[in-house]
Amino acid sequence: MLKNSLFIAKKDFIYSLKEKSLLVWMFIMPLVFFGFIGSTTGGMGGSSGPSNVAIWESVEGMTETDVMAKQIVFRLKQENYTVVIFNKNIDEEERKFHFKNYTRRLWLPENMEQDFKAEKQIKIVYNSKASGLGNDRDKFAIEKAIYQTLGDVLVFKKHNDTMEELSFSEVNKLPKNINVEISSAGESVNIPNGFNQAVPGILVMFIMMIALSSSSLSLFLERKTGVLKRLAATPITRKEIVLGKWLGKWYITILQLVYGMIVGWLIFKIHWGSHLVAIFSVLLIWAAFNAALAVLLGSFATSEGQVSLIATVSSLLFAALGGCWWPIEVTPMWMQKLANFLPTGWVMDILHNLMYFGSQLSDVIYQIVAMFILSLVALSFAFKQFKFS
């Protein structure tokens, strides 16, 4: 049985490699995606550099003349923000970026100093287009800057009998009476970004994409042209044929993952970690699972367009929601929870834990077992539902 299956797998593998479009998607497009995604997502795991916050002043120049507004700007700069001031006249100028283009936007009302002295409520509005951990950090830092300004008022009142000449120049020069010493309480967990995120993530996506597109399509065309019917007329059993077809698809995905890992190491300097055997085994299971899906899709598809649509949509959707395009750790909580139910999420979680978070094999063994069981289930369905015509 195995001899015939291996023969079919070998012929299927060699025949697939003769397709020029497959070679382009296997060996050229991964490089393009590695480079593009890795370059554009270099800061998604967090950055120590300053972030921009755009402030809209209701009256031109109030951030220089209004003491309260000026102190808020000062405190924002203390929080490592680059403050960009806007008002009606500035925003009407012809420039590359306007107030609406900034991710973090803060509106300061007019007469802040006068309203504060008159004990009137002051409404400061903040809006952000960010999400996830980055947005939480921004909200905390901006609220901190505003509350620090209120604290500065209390310090000023302690050293002055009147509030008529409110000034923070002396307050800002006062030494800090409380210093907080920060030290690590354990091993630091750095969320992977740039090429560290892009190469493993895009590789996981391409394994799925190659299997569901090219491998499924080749099987569908064999059904359509009657190749599988002629193969069924030979002395080879049905199980041998299905196993051979699955192995042939698996060989293609294995070639993809080996190429991706080598290129990631040589060109993009990816360190696959101290659990290389475990990582390679996980990707082998992932490749086997997608090879089984390829056999299923190739058996049920009714047209070439249907194969292309299902392969493209499912690959991109599962990749995006499972954390292949960006670190799932920086996404909104609903996406992180959803990734726990997706096979792409399982694979990326295993890779992140073994490569970057210092986990041991025992920490991810349940995800690996789940992936293995899922692959067996998919392969079982592929054997049962395989169609010759």
LOTI-705643 format. One line per 8 residues: number of its first residue (from 1); for each residue x, y, z of N, C-alpha, C. Coordinates in steps of 0.02 Angstrom, whole numbers. Atoms other than C-alpha are relative to their C-alpha. Last residue first. Layout:
// LOTI-705643
NUM) X:Y:Z:X:Y:Z:X:Y:Z ~ ...
END
This chain:
// LOTI-705643
389) 32:-37:55:-775:627:-521:-50:51:28 ~ -37:9:63:-652:527:-417:-29:40:-57 ~ 40:16:60:-718:592:-251:45:-6:-62 ~ -36:-6:63:-635:591:-80:-43:-24:-59 ~ 38:-41:48:-761:612:61:35:7:-67 ~ 70:20:6:-705:472:178:-36:36:-58 ~ 5:70:24:-517:490:154:-73:-19:-14 ~ -27:2:69:-521:681:166:-5:-70:-29
381) 52:-25:45:-635:671:319:23:-3:-73 ~ 53:51:0:-507:561:407:-57:21:-47 ~ -23:54:44:-367:681:356:-53:-55:-5 ~ 3:-25:69:-462:828:432:20:-55:-49 ~ 71:-7:18:-491:731:593:-8:22:-72 ~ 26:68:9:-308:678:601:-74:1:-21 ~ -28:25:64:-253:859:574:-26:-70:-15 ~ 36:-34:54:-369:919:712:24:-24:-68
373) 67:31:4:-297:788:830:-40:31:-57 ~ -9:67:26:-120:848:792:-68:-35:-9 ~ -15:-5:71:-167:1030:815:6:-68:-32 ~ 62:-20:33:-250:991:982:11:6:-75 ~ 43:60:2:-96:893:1038:-65:18:-36 ~ -29:45:50:13:1043:992:-43:-63:-8 ~ 14:-26:67:-102:1163:1084:27:-46:-55 ~ 72:9:14:-98:1052:1238:-19:27:-68
365) 13:69:22:92:1036:1232:-74:-10:-16 ~ 42:-4:60:117:1224:1237:-21:-69:-24 ~ 48:-56:-5:187:1247:1413:-48:2:-60 ~ 56:21:-43:269:1074:1414:-53:54:5 ~ 45:43:40:377:1126:1265:-61:-21:41 ~ -27:67:13:452:1266:1368:-52:-40:-38 ~ 38:58:-23:407:1449:1360:36:-65:-16 ~ -37:41:-47:534:1590:1343:-36:-61:27
357) 24:-10:-68:414:1715:1267:33:-45:51 ~ -11:-67:-29:501:1740:1099:-17:7:74 ~ -52:-41:30:523:1579:999:17:63:41 ~ -63:36:4:428:1447:1099:57:44:-25 ~ -22:23:-66:285:1558:1156:69:-34:-3 ~ -19:-57:-43:270:1654:994:27:-24:67 ~ -62:-29:26:274:1495:888:23:58:44 ~ -56:47:-13:144:1406:996:66:31:-22
349) -11:-1:-73:28:1557:995:58:-46:19 ~ -37:-61:-16:49:1574:806:14:5:75 ~ -68:5:26:0:1392:780:41:61:20 ~ -38:50:-38:-151:1401:894:73:-2:-22 ~ -14:-28:-66:-212:1564:817:40:-49:43 ~ -55:-47:11:-197:1490:642:20:32:67 ~ -63:38:6:-302:1344:703:60:45:-13 ~ -21:7:69:-438:1466:761:65:-39:-4
341) 42:51:31:-533:1455:926:19:-13:-73 ~ -5:63:-38:-404:1544:1033:-41:-56:-31 ~ -59:38:23:-390:1677:898:8:-66:36 ~ 19:37:60:-568:1733:941:58:-43:-25 ~ 42:56:-21:-514:1779:1118:-20:-43:-60 ~ -43:47:-37:-369:1885:1054:-40:-61:22 ~ -41:36:49:-483:1965:925:44:-51:34 ~ 45:47:34:-613:2010:1058:38:-40:-52
333) 10:62:-38:-474:2082:1167:-44:-50:-36 ~ 53:-3:-50:-422:2210:1038:-14:-68:32 ~ 66:-9:29:-256:2177:950:-52:7:55 ~ 14:-72:2:-82:2205:1023:-70:14:-28 ~ -2:-28:-67:-56:2023:1081:-17:75:1 ~ 68:4:-28:-114:1956:913:-2:32:68 ~ 0:37:-64:51:2018:842:-70:0:30 ~ -22:-44:-54:14:2070:662:1:-39:65
325) -20:-65:29:-14:1984:495:29:47:53 ~ -56:9:47:-16:1804:557:25:66:-27 ~ -62:-33:-22:-118:1840:714:59:-11:-46 ~ -41:44:-41:-263:1717:694:67:30:21 ~ 30:10:-66:-391:1844:636:43:-43:46 ~ 10:-64:-34:-285:1907:490:-26:-10:71 ~ -65:-30:-15:-220:1736:438:-8:64:39 ~ -29:37:-56:-391:1653:453:68:29:20
317) 40:-11:-60:-468:1787:343:30:-34:61 ~ -10:-69:-24:-328:1790:214:-38:12:65 ~ -71:-10:-19:-324:1601:194:11:69:30 ~ -14:35:-63:-514:1581:198:72:11:23 ~ 36:-30:-55:-545:1716:68:17:-34:67 ~ -23:-68:-14:-409:1660:-52:-33:29:62 ~ -70:0:-21:-440:1473:-46:23:69:20 ~ -5:30:-67:-630:1486:-51:71:3:27
309) 35:-42:-48:-628:1607:-197:8:-27:71 ~ -38:-62:-11:-494:1515:-296:-32:44:53 ~ -62:17:-34:-579:1345:-276:39:63:18 ~ 18:17:-69:-749:1417:-320:62:-18:40 ~ 13:-62:-37:-678:1500:-474:-17:-13:72 ~ -64:-29:-17:-604:1335:-533:-9:64:41 ~ -28:-42:53:-776:1255:-525:68:28:23 ~ 37:10:62:-877:1125:-429:26:43:-58
301) 7:-60:43:-765:1105:-278:-36:-17:-65 ~ 67:-29:-1:-801:954:-167:-10:59:-47 ~ 52:51:10:-653:839:-195:-70:30:-6 ~ -6:26:68:-522:976:-220:-53:-52:-16 ~ 24:-52:45:-583:1060:-61:2:-23:-72 ~ 72:-10:-10:-565:899:38:-28:51:-49 ~ 33:59:29:-394:857:-35:-76:7:6 ~ -7:-5:73:-333:1034:1:-35:-58:-35
293) 51:-47:22:-402:1024:179:2:8:-76 ~ 64:35:-5:-296:868:205:-57:44:-23 ~ 0:48:56:-142:960:140:-65:-40:0 ~ 21:-36:60:-188:1101:260:2:-44:-62 ~ 70:-21:-7:-183:985:410:-24:34:-63 ~ 41:60:10:-20:905:353:-74:16:3 ~ -2:16:71:62:1077:335:-43:-61:-15 ~ 40:-52:34:6:1126:510:-2:-14:-75
285) 70:17:-15:74:961:577:-47:49:-35 ~ 15:61:38:240:996:490:-73:-21:10 ~ 13:-22:68:237:1174:560:-13:-60:-47 ~ 65:-34:-1:220:1102:735:-19:23:-71 ~ 52:52:-6:362:980:702:-70:32:-2 ~ 5:33:65:475:1121:640:-55:-53:1 ~ 30:-48:46:439:1221:797:-10:-31:-68 ~ 70:-6:-17:472:1070:908:-36:47:-48
277) 33:63:18:636:1032:821:-75:4:13 ~ 6:5:72:691:1214:830:-37:-63:-22 ~ 46:56:9:656:1233:1015:-13:-12:-74 ~ -34:61:-24:809:1341:1053:-45:-62:-7 ~ 2:18:-70:742:1485:950:34:-66:16 ~ 57:43:-12:699:1511:768:-2:-28:71 ~ -26:53:-44:818:1658:758:-60:-42:21 ~ 47:26:-50:760:1760:609:33:-56:39
269) -34:9:-64:900:1853:519:-47:-23:57 ~ 33:-44:-49:790:1914:376:25:-10:71 ~ 11:-69:26:899:1847:235:-27:47:54 ~ -56:-28:38:977:1686:302:-9:74:-17 ~ -63:3:-38:857:1635:441:57:36:-36 ~ 7:-42:-59:695:1689:359:63:4:41 ~ -3:-69:23:754:1614:194:-6:49:60 ~ -70:-13:20:790:1448:280:8:73:-22
261) -42:-2:-60:623:1447:372:72:16:-17 ~ 14:-60:-39:525:1495:217:44:5:62 ~ -25:-59:36:609:1364:107:-10:63:42 ~ -73:5:-4:577:1227:235:32:60:-34 ~ -21:-18:-68:395:1285:255:76:-4:8 ~ 13:-70:-15:360:1289:68:27:20:69 ~ -50:-39:38:444:1122:34:-8:74:14 ~ -63:9:-36:337:1047:173:56:39:-35
253) 1:-45:-58:182:1123:93:64:-7:41 ~ -3:-69:24:223:1041:-74:2:48:59 ~ -68:-13:23:264:873:7:7:73:-22 ~ -40:-12:-60:97:878:99:72:16:-19 ~ 15:-68:-22:3:898:-64:43:18:61 ~ -25:-46:51:90:743:-133:-12:72:19 ~ -72:-6:-9:59:650:31:30:49:-51 ~ -12:-40:-60:-127:687:19:75:10:11
245) 18:-70:15:-135:626:-160:13:46:60 ~ -51:-28:45:-40:468:-115:-14:73:-17 ~ -61:-11:-38:-151:434:35:54:30:-43 ~ 12:-58:-44:-307:458:-71:63:16:40 ~ 5:-60:41:-241:342:-208:-8:62:44 ~ -67:-16:26:-183:208:-87:-1:64:-40 ~ -39:-26:-55:-350:213:4:70:20:-22 ~ 23:-68:-14:-444:192:-160:41:32:55
237) 61:-8:-39:-343:39:-208:-16:73:12 ~ -14:-36:-62:-217:31:-351:-66:11:38 ~ 3:45:-59:-260:-105:-478:13:35:67 ~ -61:39:-9:-296:33:-607:-7:-46:61 ~ 7:62:38:-471:92:-651:61:-45:5 ~ 42:46:-38:-466:221:-510:-8:-67:-35 ~ -42:26:-55:-320:307:-596:-39:-51:41 ~ -47:48:31:-424:323:-754:44:-31:54
229) 39:59:22:-563:402:-653:45:-53:-29 ~ 12:41:-59:-438:517:-566:-41:-62:-17 ~ -62:33:-20:-375:581:-733:-11:-46:59 ~ 6:72:-1:-552:616:-793:63:-37:19 ~ -26:28:62:-523:797:-846:-2:-76:-2 ~ 36:-27:58:-635:869:-711:21:-32:-65 ~ 68:26:-1:-570:759:-570:-37:20:-64 ~ -6:71:12:-390:796:-615:-68:-34:1
221) -9:8:72:-435:980:-629:9:-74:-18 ~ 64:-13:34:-506:975:-452:6:-11:-75 ~ 42:58:-12:-347:894:-386:-68:8:-34 ~ -27:55:40:-239:1028:-467:-43:-63:8 ~ 17:-10:70:-351:1164:-397:25:-57:-44 ~ 71:17:9:-341:1097:-220:-19:6:-73 ~ 9:72:-11:-151:1095:-226:-72:-21:-11 ~ -31:40:53:-137:1268:-305:-14:-74:8
213) 8:-27:68:-261:1361:-196:28:-48:-52 ~ 69:-8:19:-294:1276:-30:-10:26:-71 ~ 37:63:-3:-119:1206:-6:-71:9:-28 ~ -24:44:53:-27:1361:-66:-40:-65:-3 ~ 20:-27:65:-134:1476:41:21:-46:-57 ~ 72:9:9:-118:1372:199:-22:21:-70 ~ 11:73:-1:70:1358:189:-73:-15:-13 ~ -17:25:66:74:1542:138:-8:-76:-4
205) 52:-18:48:-19:1597:295:14:-32:-68 ~ 60:38:-18:97:1503:414:-56:13:-51 ~ -14:69:18:246:1576:322:-59:-45:16 ~ 12:6:72:169:1749:334:14:-71:-25 ~ 70:-9:15:160:1732:523:-17:-9:-73 ~ 39:60:-20:333:1656:549:-74:7:-19 ~ -25:61:33:415:1791:439:-38:-62:24 ~ 22:10:69:306:1939:490:22:-67:-29
197) 70:18:4:322:1933:680:-18:-21:-71 ~ 11:54:-49:511:1929:696:-72:-23:1 ~ -13:65:32:520:2030:534:-10:-58:48 ~ -44:-2:58:439:2181:616:7:-70:-31 ~ 25:-43:53:362:2144:785:48:-2:-58 ~ -37:-2:63:376:2016:924:-31:48:-50 ~ 45:20:55:298:2062:1092:38:5:-65 ~ 3:-49:53:438:2072:1220:-43:-26:-57
189) 33:27:59:409:1971:1377:-6:56:-51 ~ 37:-47:41:535:2016:1513:-29:-34:-61 ~ -24:-5:68:585:1875:1630:-44:47:-41 ~ -3:64:36:540:1908:1809:26:12:-70 ~ 21:50:-48:510:2046:1935:2:-70:-30 ~ 36:57:26:611:2170:1834:-17:-49:55 ~ -44:57:15:660:2331:1918:-43:-58:-23 ~ 31:53:39:581:2503:1932:52:-54:-15
181) -51:42:30:631:2628:2066:-33:-61:-32 ~ 20:69:7:498:2759:2100:56:-39:-36 ~ -32:32:58:556:2926:2164:-18:-74:0 ~ 10:73:4:447:3030:2279:32:-26:-63 ~ -9:27:-68:497:3206:2333:-8:-76:1 ~ 50:51:-16:523:3262:2153:15:-29:69 ~ -24:69:4:624:3422:2145:-55:-49:19 ~ -6:32:-65:533:3586:2112:25:-72:-7
173) -70:5:-20:572:3667:1946:10:-36:66 ~ -34:48:44:402:3634:1870:73:-9:17 ~ 23:68:-16:318:3718:2018:38:-52:-41 ~ -36:22:-60:422:3875:1994:-18:-72:19 ~ -71:-1:15:363:3899:1814:42:-24:60 ~ -29:65:-17:187:3843:1854:76:-2:-11 ~ -60:14:41:104:4012:1862:31:-65:24 ~ -16:72:5:-66:4070:1925:59:-11:-48
165) -57:5:47:-62:4256:1963:23:-73:-4 ~ 8:-50:52:-235:4276:2042:55:-5:-54 ~ 0:34:65:-229:4112:2135:-2:49:-58 ~ 52:-19:48:-181:4191:2301:8:-38:-66 ~ 63:-16:-35:-86:4139:2457:-57:15:-47 ~ 25:-67:15:56:4051:2365:-68:11:34 ~ -54:-48:-5:168:3902:2407:-23:71:-12 ~ -36:11:-63:31:3776:2448:53:54:10
157) 39:-30:-55:-80:3848:2311:36:-7:67 ~ -4:-73:5:55:3809:2182:-36:34:58 ~ -68:-18:-22:69:3628:2242:8:76:-3 ~ -2:8:-73:-120:3611:2227:69:19:28 ~ 38:-55:-29:-116:3682:2052:2:-3:75 ~ -44:-59:1:23:3561:2004:-35:61:29 ~ -45:5:-57:-90:3418:2059:48:59:4 ~ 40:-16:-59:-221:3477:1936:42:-4:64
149) 11:-73:3:-88:3477:1800:-42:22:60 ~ -61:-32:-26:-36:3303:1855:-7:75:-1 ~ 3:3:-73:-217:3249:1831:63:29:32 ~ 52:-47:-23:-211:3310:1651:-5:1:76 ~ -23:-68:11:-44:3225:1613:-50:52:25 ~ -52:-14:-50:-103:3062:1694:25:72:-7 ~ 35:-14:-63:-262:3064:1589:50:18:55 ~ 32:-66:9:-151:3079:1435:-40:19:62
141) -50:-54:-1:-36:2938:1491:-32:69:-6 ~ -28:-6:-67:-179:2819:1536:49:59:5 ~ 51:-29:-44:-271:2852:1375:26:10:70 ~ 10:-71:16:-113:2824:1273:-51:32:47 ~ -58:-37:-26:-70:2660:1361:-8:75:-12 ~ 5:-1:-73:-244:2591:1333:57:41:30 ~ 52:-49:-18:-235:2641:1150:-8:5:75 ~ -25:-68:15:-69:2551:1127:-50:53:19
133) -45:-23:-54:-133:2395:1216:25:70:-11 ~ -43:47:-35:-278:2372:1096:43:31:54 ~ 36:51:-36:-344:2507:982:49:-45:37 ~ -38:60:-19:-290:2667:897:-45:-49:37 ~ 15:51:50:-405:2793:810:36:-66:16 ~ -56:38:28:-403:2905:963:-26:-51:-50 ~ 23:50:48:-514:3043:1031:60:-35:-30 ~ -54:38:31:-491:3156:1183:-30:-53:-45
125) 21:57:41:-608:3294:1240:61:-33:-31 ~ -55:16:47:-571:3414:1382:-19:-65:-36 ~ 9:61:38:-724:3489:1470:56:-8:-51 ~ -38:-4:62:-689:3616:1606:-5:-67:-35 ~ -22:64:28:-818:3636:1744:35:10:-67 ~ 46:28:49:-824:3808:1822:29:-66:-27 ~ 25:65:-23:-731:3850:1982:-55:-27:-46 ~ 71:-12:-17:-710:4033:1930:-34:-64:23
117) 1:-46:-57:-520:4010:1937:-72:13:24 ~ -27:36:-58:-537:3857:1826:-3:44:62 ~ 52:45:-25:-652:3948:1705:24:-38:61 ~ 53:-39:-31:-527:4091:1689:-54:-45:29 ~ -25:-30:-62:-380:3975:1659:-55:38:37 ~ -9:51:-51:-473:3868:1533:22:30:66 ~ 7:-29:-67:-539:4016:1435:9:-52:56 ~ -27:-67:-13:-556:3917:1273:-13:20:73
109) 48:-55:6:-582:3729:1266:32:68:14 ~ -2:-42:-59:-439:3606:1233:-48:58:-8 ~ 32:-66:8:-475:3466:1107:3:38:66 ~ 22:-28:-64:-354:3318:1104:-28:70:-13 ~ 23:-70:6:-321:3206:954:-30:23:66 ~ 18:-24:-66:-219:3045:945:-18:74:-5 ~ 32:54:-37:-216:2957:775:-25:23:68 ~ -39:27:-56:-181:3114:676:-40:-54:38
101) -42:56:21:-258:3143:504:37:-33:58 ~ 39:61:6:-403:3250:568:42:-61:-18 ~ 19:24:-67:-283:3386:627:-36:-67:-4 ~ 44:-44:-36:-206:3406:455:-21:-33:66 ~ 42:29:-51:-56:3319:379:-41:55:35 ~ 8:72:11:28:3361:214:-48:-31:50 ~ -53:40:-31:3:3548:221:-17:-74:-8 ~ -12:57:43:-99:3685:137:61:-38:26
93) -60:-5:41:-152:3797:280:8:-62:-43 ~ 20:-21:68:-332:3787:340:60:7:-46 ~ 29:57:35:-279:3685:493:-22:17:-71 ~ -52:49:18:-160:3822:550:-30:-56:-42 ~ -44:-29:51:-295:3957:545:53:-50:-24 ~ 35:-8:63:-426:3854:636:45:26:-56 ~ 58:-43:-9:-309:3793:772:-30:12:-69 ~ 43:-20:57:-181:3655:783:-52:50:24
85) 54:-46:-16:-34:3617:899:-37:18:-64 ~ 11:-39:60:73:3461:876:-61:44:10 ~ 62:-37:3:139:3387:1038:-2:43:-63 ~ -15:-58:41:274:3254:1028:-66:36:-12 ~ 40:-14:59:234:3140:1173:28:60:-38 ~ -34:22:62:361:3069:1296:-45:5:-62 ~ 21:69:12:251:3084:1452:27:-27:-66 ~ -33:40:-52:347:3241:1502:-17:-74:-8
77) -69:9:23:290:3314:1335:40:-41:51 ~ 2:49:54:111:3283:1390:70:-13:-28 ~ 5:67:-30:149:3372:1554:-4:-54:-53 ~ -63:16:-33:210:3528:1464:-1:-72:28 ~ -48:14:53:59:3530:1349:67:-21:30 ~ 20:65:27:-54:3518:1502:47:-21:-56 ~ -25:51:-46:43:3661:1581:-19:-70:-24 ~ -73:5:7:17:3773:1429:29:-55:45
69) -13:35:63:-170:3739:1429:75:-11:-10 ~ 22:70:-8:-182:3786:1614:15:-41:-63 ~ -45:36:-45:-77:3944:1594:-19:-74:6 ~ 42:28:-53:-171:4010:1442:43:-46:43 ~ 24:-53:-45:-48:4115:1342:-42:-25:58 ~ -57:-40:-22:60:3988:1249:-21:52:52 ~ -46:45:-33:-69:3850:1226:65:36:21 ~ 19:10:-71:-195:3990:1193:47:-48:36
61) -52:-21:-46:-102:4045:1034:-16:-14:73 ~ -69:2:24:-254:4038:920:49:27:53 ~ -23:-68:15:-413:4012:1019:73:-4:-20 ~ 59:-36:23:-502:3844:1023:17:71:-21 ~ 11:-57:-45:-336:3753:1033:-57:42:-29 ~ 38:-53:31:-339:3583:948:-14:54:51 ~ 43:-39:-45:-201:3471:1011:-35:55:-40 ~ 20:-64:29:-123:3334:903:-48:34:47
53) 68:-16:-22:-31:3195:995:-16:69:-26 ~ 30:-65:13:121:3116:914:-68:5:32 ~ 59:4:42:216:2971:991:-29:70:-9 ~ 58:-42:-14:392:2975:1060:-56:-10:-50 ~ -4:-67:28:508:2825:1041:-62:40:14 ~ -21:-45:-53:506:2675:1158:6:72:-25 ~ -61:-38:16:405:2573:1036:16:47:57 ~ -14:-52:-49:272:2440:1052:66:33:-15
45) -7:31:-66:241:2275:967:14:49:55 ~ 64:22:-27:170:2360:815:5:-33:68 ~ 13:-30:-66:327:2461:780:-63:-25:33 ~ -58:0:-45:406:2361:638:-14:27:69 ~ 26:15:-68:239:2324:556:56:0:51 ~ 55:-44:-19:275:2407:388:-27:-12:69 ~ -20:-71:-1:447:2334:361:-55:45:26 ~ -49:-10:-53:401:2155:410:21:72:7
37) 35:3:-64:242:2159:305:50:13:57 ~ 50:-54:-6:336:2219:151:-33:1:68 ~ -31:-66:0:494:2113:167:-51:55:13 ~ -45:-6:-58:411:1950:218:26:71:5 ~ 42:-9:-59:272:1978:90:42:6:64 ~ 33:-65:5:394:2004:-53:-42:14:62 ~ -51:-51:-12:503:1859:1:-31:69:-1 ~ -15:-3:-72:349:1747:15:53:53:17
29) 48:-38:-38:299:1801:-162:12:-1:76 ~ -10:-72:8:459:1739:-242:-47:41:44 ~ -69:-22:-11:482:1556:-195:11:75:-6 ~ -37:36:-51:312:1475:-172:67:31:17 ~ 31:-10:-65:200:1598:-263:38:-36:56 ~ -2:-72:-17:316:1609:-413:-27:10:70 ~ -69:-15:-18:342:1420:-415:8:74:20 ~ -12:28:-67:154:1393:-413:70:17:24
21) 33:-45:-47:132:1510:-562:10:-24:72 ~ -40:-61:-11:262:1413:-659:-32:46:52 ~ 45:-57:9:176:1243:-642:36:65:20 ~ -6:-23:69:308:1110:-666:-44:60:-14 ~ -57:-46:6:324:1093:-477:12:24:-72 ~ 18:-66:-27:149:1019:-469:55:51:-9 ~ 45:-32:48:197:874:-585:-19:71:24 ~ -39:-22:58:346:830:-476:-43:37:-51
13) -46:-53:-22:239:825:-318:39:28:-59 ~ 42:-59:-13:99:724:-400:44:59:19 ~ 21:-25:65:225:599:-470:-41:64:7 ~ -58:-24:36:307:578:-300:-19:30:-67 ~ -21:-63:-32:141:564:-208:59:31:-37 ~ 49:-51:19:77:432:-330:21:69:27 ~ -8:-10:72:235:329:-307:-46:55:-25 ~ -60:-41:8:228:352:-118:14:15:-74
5) 16:-68:-23:49:289:-118:60:46:-9 ~ 42:-32:51:95:137:-223:-16:72:18 ~ -41:-8:61:238:91:-106:-40:35:-55 ~ -41:-60:-7:134:124:51:41:13:-64 ~ 41:-61:0:0:0:0:42:63:0
END
